[in-house]
């Protein structure tokens, strides 16, 4: 897990690149780290809304970029490695446009 300063920087870049709220950016950052459960979203990340609602909203925000958040009942949420790599590459670039 990156140091707090690195996490804050990545969350800031996710917010900027994808026009996300702080809550959505924190969830996306957690997904970049690996599988995330409802409990992690609601407890560890301190998200006050229902985790399923939060992930639904994040999925809608990421759809124009063709980033898909996968899930399995009782197995949590994750982003496929190819999408993860794309996000990391894109947040380090100067410009980012939604996929057509």
C-alpha positions as a printed NumPy array, in Angstrom:
array([[  0.   ,   0.   ,   0.   ],
       [  1.423,   3.414,  -0.915],
       [  2.279,   6.017,   1.698],
       [ -0.521,   8.434,   2.603],
       [  1.031,  11.22 ,   0.522],
       [  1.083,   8.963,  -2.529],
       [ -2.532,   7.931,  -1.91 ],
       [ -3.611,  11.561,  -1.586],
       [ -1.817,  12.418,  -4.822],
       [ -3.428,   9.525,  -6.713],
       [ -6.877,  10.402,  -5.349],
       [ -6.385,  14.014,  -6.438],
       [ -5.364,  12.858,  -9.934],
       [ -8.368,  10.522, -10.166],
       [-10.675,  13.385,  -9.172],
       [ -9.131,  15.675, -11.774],
       [ -8.914,  13.151, -14.601],
       [-12.395,  11.675, -14.247],
       [-14.248,  14.616, -12.629],
       [-15.061,  12.509,  -9.57 ],
       [-16.244,  13.568,  -6.145],
       [-13.842,  12.869,  -3.268],
       [-15.957,   9.844,  -2.256],
       [-15.969,   8.338,  -5.757],
       [-12.227,   8.924,  -6.138],
       [-11.517,   7.156,  -2.823],
       [-13.552,   4.141,  -3.92 ],
       [-11.82 ,   4.04 ,  -7.312],
       [ -8.426,   4.31 ,  -5.607],
       [ -9.331,   1.385,  -3.331],
       [-10.37 ,  -0.633,  -6.401],
       [ -6.985,   0.071,  -7.968],
       [ -5.41 ,  -1.591,  -4.925],
       [ -7.41 ,  -4.822,  -5.342],
       [-10.729,  -6.439,  -4.467],
       [-13.033,  -4.284,  -2.337],
       [-16.049,  -5.446,  -0.326],
       [-19.125,  -3.539,   0.837],
       [-17.675,  -3.637,   4.345],
       [-14.412,  -2.033,   3.22 ],
       [-16.288,   0.73 ,   1.404],
       [-18.642,   1.463,   4.288],
       [-16.283,   0.9  ,   7.23 ],
       [-12.646,   1.282,   6.215],
       [-13.228,   4.092,   3.709],
       [-15.88 ,   5.716,   5.911],
       [-18.374,   6.081,   3.064],
       [-21.724,   6.927,   4.643],
       [-23.923,   5.926,   1.702],
       [-24.785,   2.318,   0.92 ],
       [-21.783,   0.702,  -0.781],
       [-23.921,  -0.73 ,  -3.581],
       [-25.292,   2.732,  -4.385],
       [-21.782,   4.215,  -4.313],
       [-20.437,   1.565,  -6.704],
       [-23.468,   1.988,  -8.995],
       [-22.764,   5.718,  -9.202],
       [-19.051,   5.129,  -9.811],
       [-19.863,   2.65 , -12.587],
       [-22.004,   5.291, -14.306],
       [-19.218,   7.883, -13.993],
       [-16.638,   5.495, -15.456],
       [-18.81 ,   4.171, -18.318],
       [-17.775,   6.898, -20.832],
       [-14.147,   5.803, -20.314],
       [-15.065,   2.139, -20.82 ],
       [-13.82 ,   1.233, -17.361],
       [-15.88 ,  -1.63 , -15.991],
       [-16.19 ,  -2.442, -12.311],
       [-16.722,  -6.183, -11.929],
       [-18.425,  -7.888,  -9.016],
       [-19.425, -11.233,  -7.643],
       [-22.126, -11.72 ,  -5.063],
       [-20.423, -11.826,  -1.663],
       [-17.089, -11.588,  -3.494],
       [-16.698,  -7.842,  -3.66 ],
       [-15.802,  -5.486,  -6.497],
       [-12.703,  -5.24 ,  -8.651],
       [-11.276,  -3.734, -11.801],
       [ -9.653,  -6.018, -14.373],
       [ -5.863,  -5.625, -14.647],
       [ -6.04 ,  -4.149, -18.172],
       [ -8.457,  -1.429, -17.013],
       [ -6.362,  -0.833, -13.899],
       [ -3.251,  -0.339, -16.005],
       [ -5.151,   1.999, -18.336],
       [ -6.35 ,   4.139, -15.432],
       [ -2.858,   4.393, -13.963],
       [ -1.436,   5.332, -17.342],
       [ -4.175,   7.865, -18.05 ],
       [ -3.943,   9.667, -14.71 ],
       [ -0.265,  10.234, -15.372],
       [ -0.949,  11.793, -18.807],
       [ -1.75 ,  15.447, -19.392],
       [ -5.101,  15.005, -21.117],
       [ -7.913,  12.526, -20.794],
       [-11.002,  12.313, -22.991],
       [-13.993,   9.953, -22.672],
       [-14.022,   7.089, -25.169],
       [-16.281,   7.72 , -28.177]])
